[in-house]
Amino acid sequence: MGSDPMVFYSCAVLASMMFALEAYLLMPTTFIAFLMGRWMTKKDPLFFTIFLRYLDEKHAFSSLPRPEDWSRRPAGWGRGLPW
């Protein structure tokens, strides 16, 4: 259907949950979510794969310096920096 399989399965689960909960007025949100996922897949086919990998490794990409980043470095390789 032109979208990533994960987008399709997520929308199918969302629609079935809304159907089971009898939230019929919210069913169009599933279609809108599907169209947005399809648009993102057409823009970049690997978007959802990369996004899930990013969510899985969020702890590895910290922008804050930690003591273990510089304390084990040998002299001359950034050891003793003020931060």
C-alpha positions as CSV (number, residue, x, y, z in Angstrom):
1,M,0.0,0.0,0.0
2,G,3.0,2.3,-0.3
3,S,4.0,2.4,3.3
4,D,6.5,0.8,5.6
5,P,5.1,-2.5,6.9
6,M,5.5,-1.2,10.5
7,V,3.3,1.7,9.7
8,F,0.6,-0.5,8.2
9,Y,0.7,-3.0,11.1
10,S,0.6,-0.1,13.6
11,C,-2.4,1.5,11.9
12,A,-4.1,-1.9,11.7
13,V,-3.6,-2.5,15.5
14,L,-4.8,1.0,16.2
15,A,-7.9,0.6,14.1
16,S,-8.8,-2.8,15.6
17,M,-8.4,-1.3,19.1
18,M,-10.7,1.5,18.3
19,F,-13.2,-0.8,16.8
20,A,-13.1,-3.1,19.9
21,L,-13.5,-0.1,22.2
22,E,-16.4,1.2,20.0
23,A,-14.6,4.5,19.4
24,Y,-16.0,4.9,15.9
25,L,-15.5,8.7,15.8
26,L,-11.8,8.3,16.3
27,M,-11.4,5.8,13.3
28,P,-10.4,8.6,10.9
29,T,-7.3,9.3,12.9
30,T,-6.1,5.9,11.9
31,F,-6.4,6.8,8.2
32,I,-4.7,10.2,8.8
33,A,-1.8,8.3,10.7
34,F,-1.6,5.9,7.7
35,L,-1.4,8.8,5.2
36,M,1.3,10.5,7.3
37,G,3.3,7.3,7.6
38,R,3.0,6.7,3.8
39,W,4.1,10.2,3.1
40,M,7.2,9.8,5.4
41,T,8.0,6.4,3.8
42,K,7.9,8.0,0.3
43,K,10.2,10.8,1.5
44,D,12.7,8.4,3.0
45,P,12.2,4.6,2.8
46,L,14.5,4.0,5.7
47,F,13.0,6.6,8.1
48,F,11.2,4.2,10.4
49,T,14.1,1.7,10.5
50,I,16.5,4.5,11.5
51,F,14.0,6.0,13.9
52,L,13.6,2.7,15.7
53,R,17.4,2.2,15.9
54,Y,17.7,5.7,17.3
55,L,15.1,4.9,20.0
56,D,16.9,1.7,20.9
57,E,20.3,3.4,21.3
58,K,19.2,6.7,23.0
59,H,21.4,6.0,25.9
60,A,24.6,5.9,23.7
61,F,24.3,9.4,22.3
62,S,24.4,11.7,25.2
63,S,25.5,15.3,24.6
64,L,26.6,15.8,28.2
65,P,30.2,14.9,29.1
66,R,30.6,12.2,31.7
67,P,33.6,11.5,33.9
68,E,34.2,8.1,32.2
69,D,34.6,9.9,28.9
70,W,37.9,11.6,29.9
71,S,39.1,9.9,33.0
72,R,40.5,6.8,31.2
73,R,42.2,8.7,28.4
74,P,46.0,8.7,28.3
75,A,47.9,12.0,28.7
76,G,47.8,14.1,25.6
77,W,44.5,12.7,24.4
78,G,42.2,15.1,26.2
79,R,43.0,14.1,29.7
80,G,42.9,16.9,32.2
81,L,40.5,19.1,30.2
82,P,38.6,21.6,32.3
83,W,35.2,19.9,31.8
